[in-house]
Amino acid sequence: MPLTNQQYQDIMREYSDLRMQAEEEADRRRAAIEKSLPELPALERRIASLSVQETKLRLNQHEEEAAGVRQDLEEAMQQRLKMLADGGFSEADLAPVYHCPMCRDTGYITRPDGSLEKCRCFKVRETRVLYHQSNLEGLLEQQNFDTLTYEYHTGEDLSHLKGAVSICRDFVNSFETNYRNLLFCGTVGTGKSFLSCCIASELLKKGHSVVYLSSQSLFDALARERFGTSADEPYDFQSSLYDCELLIVDDLGTEMTNSFVETQLFALMNERALRRRSMIISTNLTMGDLQKRYTDRVASRILERYDIVRLTGPDLRTLR
Ligand SMILES: [Zn+2]
């Protein structure tokens, strides 16, 4: 489930291709511009050489001469802008146009302290890889708001389902402004995973990073990362779990629960809460079961921070 080194390399190669395309495209535009402004290259060479001269003079503390060169330099730069404008061009016509202006197609943004941070576009790519890999793409084609049906529900079950759908739609619509967590609970086949898929599908379409994992594969992957039993070395799986915009944990309680799982679940819920990143958990367990299985601290976090959405009704898996 986590990004492997190979997948990380593939993403970085994609970025390098994008940068190359942007730069080649800028070179083609420049060539066309130089054709209609034949004096531009010589003027630009003059600007470059004046700039070098100025720097040298300042390094040798010839301030007065440097100031003179600076004046020539500024005039030449003005002349260049005027030349471009008279020809009907602007500075922007010469610059590469990157897909992501934030990171200039490098995948990383430099923080004020000089350290690097993954760009939002990297996280989207990362999620796409994970999502592709977990076969979620196919699942989401079948399970989304367009394929949602009310035909198997009646009476109270139907009103629970309608209430749940309206909570899901609100969750999607206010996702960018409202930090919220959901817990879907109910017996097997009542549509908990289906509704999680509806939300995942809408948010992925809007370009958000969503990681959707079954509880079992989540804790297996964390254990592999922690205890290093994976041959295919995972790429910083834990931080993608902390950072993705929405984390969906499906079928909590179906994993082999032990103290490692309890600790990881608690840490995950806390870390994401600190970052105000939403989580959706679905489970067949009751609140009492959750408390017994994952201790009071996990159960009380859920009660405090999650909107609990109960689903009831027949087992849809047998009806469909
Ligand atoms: Zn970016």
Boltz pocket constraint, residues with backbone or C-beta under 6 A from the ligand:
constraints:
  - pocket:
      binder: B
      contacts: [[A, 100], [A, 101], [A, 102], [A, 103], [A, 104], [A, 105], [A, 106], [A, 107], [A, 108], [A, 119], [A, 120], [A, 121], [A, 122]]
      max_distance: 6.0
